Amino acid sequence: MKHIPYGRQYITDEDINMVVETLKSDYLTQGPKIVEFENNFSNYLGCNYTCMVNNGTAALHLCAMALDIKEGDKVITTPITFVASANGFRYMGAEVTFCDIDPNTHLMDLEKLKTILMDSPKGTYKAVIPVAFAGYPIDEEELHKLSKQYGFSIVIDACHAIGGSFIDSNGEKQMVGNCKYSDLTVFSFHPVKHIATGEGGAITTNRKDLFDKLLLYRTHGITKDSEKFVNNNDGGWYYEMQELGYNYRITEIQAALGISQLKRIDWSIERRNIIANKYDLAFKNINIQTPYRAKNIVHAFHLYIIEVDSDLRKPLYDYLKENGIFSQVLYIPVHTMPYYQKLGWKNGDFPISEEYYKHCLALPMYPSLTDEEQNYVIEKVINFINNK
Ligand SMILES: *Cc1c(COP(=O)(O)O)cnc(C)c1O
């Protein structure tokens, strides 16, 4: 029986050797591999700083902390995301508001965002957290303009979008996560994501003030930097806990795995785009909506999402599963989750997101998907649609 998931990690012998070497080294955590992974990550994206952490959710929580989000502060995210995009700010007591999506890109609709922002005095919203959903880059330049006008910080949830890029109005290529137009950008290294370290996450920024806070909060609010001490430095052992932080550190073992995989990221994005183009072509003449993309972007294709008639979506999901193909529905709109409904959100609040949810289905998309496997997926999808 075949088993073709919608996403999976790709681990080579070189990755395994890197991990084994690290296991034999002096450090299992808080050592040189984390710093190396951070430096390589910053170099790849073209940002000043990277703070590696134990997962993407912790990364989002740390962003909220670094931005000094307080009980009752208003922030805005999208309903079509993993719950963590909203939860990271809820941990700080933020009041999370949602902004509906664009029906083509499925990203936060910046026109709708503008309408929300215009309705309130400048400074009402402390942060906007758009999601580069499926790997499609945000129009960060436009968002940046809005942030200046309305006074909010930008945290891009790019857990799907490492390797994505866009061409800005100056004709320059901007990597998602270079933070030219954002304050902070967040990544995840969960096994379904592009880089898989088991669990893992990263925050990138160009702001030294935010980076210093991230480092402090990542490790209990403790500093060993004598220049920052508030009290007397008693000697070599001395450290200070200055804020209430967490243990959100990644291990050396995970960092080694990440360093090794980061070397293949360009190949991985290229391979994902080849797979996407092949799906596009195969589904051209059948009744399936394939993913939209504009000319000025490189899609990172964490997910390849088709949209089908709402009454066919569940039967197609079940049919594929019977044939060993494990497609997935991403996402159930966050505002329809019982927890968020307890906070006052209702079905009907974000009609475009809710409509999208009825049609969407993510097909297998990962660099090690073979041609033969993809042909099999295509054959099954077309077979199903044509017999309806
Ligand atoms: C995976 C993911 C996260 C959370 O990352 P974890 O590493 O699993 O904690 C957050 N946001 C989005 C959009 C994600 O896909």
The ligand as a MOL file (V3000), in Angstrom:
LIG
                    3D

  0  0  0     0  0            999 V3000
M  V30 BEGIN CTAB
M  V30 COUNTS 15 15 0 0 0
M  V30 BEGIN ATOM
M  V30 1 C 4.0160 25.4350 11.6830 0
M  V30 2 C 3.4490 26.7920 11.8710 0
M  V30 3 C 3.5750 27.5050 13.0720 0
M  V30 4 C 4.1100 26.9260 14.3310 0
M  V30 5 O 5.2970 26.3250 14.2280 0
M  V30 6 P 5.7120 25.1600 15.2600 0
M  V30 7 O 7.1870 25.0540 14.9930 0
M  V30 8 O 4.9570 23.9410 14.9040 0
M  V30 9 O 5.4350 25.6360 16.6430 0
M  V30 10 C 3.0970 28.8020 13.1050 0
M  V30 11 N 2.4940 29.3620 12.0410 0
M  V30 12 C 2.3240 28.6920 10.8920 0
M  V30 13 C 1.6670 29.3800 9.7530 0
M  V30 14 C 2.7810 27.3950 10.7780 0
M  V30 15 O 2.5720 26.7140 9.6430 0
M  V30 END ATOM
M  V30 BEGIN BOND
M  V30 1 1 1 2
M  V30 2 1 2 3
M  V30 3 2 2 14
M  V30 4 1 3 4
M  V30 5 2 3 10
M  V30 6 1 4 5
M  V30 7 1 5 6
M  V30 8 2 6 7
M  V30 9 1 6 8
M  V30 10 1 6 9
M  V30 11 1 10 11
M  V30 12 2 11 12
M  V30 13 1 12 13
M  V30 14 1 12 14
M  V30 15 1 14 15
M  V30 END BOND
M  V30 END CTAB
M  END
